[in-house]
């Protein structure tokens, strides 16, 4: 299977979003944890991570991925 390269503007937008979201998330998570309680916030974060992992694994295109040996 030959994978088409991702267009540069799409990749650049993804990178900018990731670079901006990480520090914002790190800055806000302490505030939110203090507001709702650390245990509750950890449960929310763990649930979001688990649901996103299961959702990704449930996609047929992800389940059909094959590992190709390097040439």
Secondary structure, DSSP 8 states (H G I E B T S, - for coil): -------HHHHHHHHHHHHHHHHHHHHHHHHHHHHH-HHHHHHHHHHHHHHHHHHHHHSHHHHT-------
